[in-house]
Amino acid sequence: MPCRTFLIQDQPHAADVAHKLLDLLSGRMDPGASVEPRVRAILDDVRARGDDALAEYASRFDCPGFTKDMLCVPAAELEKAFRSIPERDAAVIREAADNIRVFHEGQKRNSWFMTRKDGSIFGQMVRPVDRAGLYVPGGQGGNTPLISSLLMTAIPAQVAGVESIAVTSPSRSDGTLNPYILATAHILGLDEVHPVGSAWALAALAYGTQSIRRVDCIAGPGNIFVTTAKRLLMGIVGIDMLAGPSEVLIIADESARAAQVAADMLSQAEHDALASAILLTPSAELAKDVKEELARQCALLPRADIAAKALADWSAIAVTPDLACAVELANLIAPEHLEILTKDPWSVSTGIRHAGAMFLGPNSPEPIGDYFAGPNHVLPTMGTARFSSALSVETFCKNTSIIAASPAFSNANAASVARLARLECLEAHARSMEMRITGPKN
């Protein structure tokens, strides 16, 4: 199974390899010229025709014969689905939800105020959005329910205090949603679920239709059509992030086990054919062993074809002169998931400046974060970890500045404010401020 291998012998060569890796990864987000016009047309159509357009798109792409009366899942169906799944599965979902909730409770921020000696009060009020829309990808026609995506988007919204939450997900061919998605919604106490997906679901959430009220914020991962729709809707609604295909980068030394490294790389490669898995290591022996393990383990996977293509097209192994070089390459790539499998992962982690999430040590493979540990798995991809963060409670909050100036503050600073206003040729601003002067005016 082909997987690019680079041998880096010095730092200048490392820069060349970094550019090659960045070029390699950038090709995964090229949607082609046809995607944006198609998505824009879908958004406009749903905005104009509402439920009629939603039913038409769902019937054309997901469920032949889909009608408008199927756009809302009855609350009774959520409870019915919950009762249909094994109790052991419900218990696992609850346990994961508890871990995620505890972690995100730590992200809550309080409003704050500062009082000046002159009696002025300035501060910031933190409030949740009124209504959020969550997108849960369909996953293999609804046959692989992405339970974790619902947990990772709904729970931060609930912790933030969002009172109204709508869930959308592409229907199966019979117009229903996978019972595990419905059961998870029931466990979380969600009661508004719509079996619609792709760009038309995003349009419904952003603009509103007869059956789906518009939201203030949309969160959740999706394919290139969903991501393009989110990009076009930014400014109309809040958007969590523009996420691309999944990726993992592993920094490992000779202490790492090749079988574990390969398994972790494949855990990303099996996502889809655009996924990326990169290993950076100063150990040529480990690199060789991992390459052999990738071939052996990949052949045993149910999704071997997908994983093999991801490894061949978008993945690589680079042998670096030392760990410091590997760290610098990792910072240049700014990966979504970064695993550090070294003798002392904490010391290596201090050099990391850019990563969506870090997984330290052999007992912290990426899947433990995907599902169970608690930190959010909706993460920045494609190098955007350089300037953005994981989905969080803050995604569903907004800040309002509070200004309650005292008479003494306004009077003492009126002349300064007026001068700044006149420097910007805004005379009305200056006069508005000068009306607050209670003493002699200049």
C-alpha positions, 0 to 999 in steps of 0.5 A: 500500500503506497504511503509517501515517505520523506527523509529529512536530514537538515532544517532547510530540507524540513522546510521543503518537506513542510511545503510539500505536506501543506500542498498535499493537505490543501488539495483536500478542500478544493470543491471544484467550480461546480459546488458553490453555484449549486449550493447557492441555488439550493439556499435561494430555493429553500428561502423562496419555497420553504417546506416545498423545496425541502421535501423536493430535495429530500425526495430527490436525494434521500428518500423517494416519495418524501413529503412535507408531513415527514419534516418533523419527527413526532416526539413519541418516535424519540421515546420509541426509538430509545426503548428500541435500543439495548439498555447497555448501549443507552448506558454507554451513551449516557456515560459519554454524555456525562463526561462531555457535560462535565468537561463543558461545564468548566467552559462556562463564563460569567458576566462581569462588571468593574466599578470605578471610583467615580461611580461608573460601571463597565462590564460584559454580559454573557448570554446564550443565543435564543435558538441553535441548529445542530447538523448531524451527518447521515453517515452511509445513508443513515446506517452508521449513526454519528451519535458522537456528533449529536452529543458534541454539539447538543451538550455545549449548547445546553450547557450554554443555556440555549433554550431552543435546539433544532436537530437536522440529519439526512433521512434514510431511504424510508424517510426515517432517522436511525433509531440511535440518533433519535434515542440520543436526542431523547436521552439529551432531552431534545424534542425537535428533530428534522430528517433533512440534510445537506445544504437544504437543511442549512438553508432551512435553519438559517432562513426558516420554513413553515416547519423549521423556525430559523435559528441564531447559530448553526453547529456540526460537521458535514461534507463539502456541500454542508461546509459550502452552505455554512460559508455562504450563510456566515453573517446571516447566522452564526457558524461554528467553523468551516471544517474539512476532512478529518486528520491526525498527525502523530509525533513519535519516537523510538518508544512508540509501538508501531502497531499502535501508531498504525492503528491510530493513523488508520482510525482517521484514514477510515473516516473517508477517502479525503482523510489524512494521517501523518507520522513525524518521527526521528526513528527510521526503524519506527517509520519502517515498522509503521509502514508495514503495520499500515499494510497489514492492519488496513487489509483487515478493516471493513473499510479497507478501500477507503482507508487505503485511498486516504493513506495513498492520496493524503497521508505521509511518514516523515523521518526527521533529524530530531523531535524538535524538527517534528514539533516545528513541522507540526506547528506549520501543519497545525493539525486537527488531532495531534498525538504525541507518543514519546517517552516524555509527551508533556515536555514535547507538548510545550513546544506545540503552538497550533493544534485542535486537540492534543493526545498525550501518551500511549493511553490517549489515542484519538478515538478516546477524544472522539467519543468519551473523554469529554473535550469536544471533537468538532475541531478546526482542520486544514491548518485553521488551528493556527487561529481557531478553536474547538467547538465549545460552550462559547460557540453558543454564547454572545457578549454584550458590553455594558456602559453605565458612565457616571456624571463625573466620568462623562463630565471629566472626559467629554472634551477628550471624546469630543476632540477624538470625534472631531478628528474623525470629522463627526461633529454630531458625535462631539456635540452629543458628548459636549451636552454632558458637560456640566461645568464651563465649556471651552 
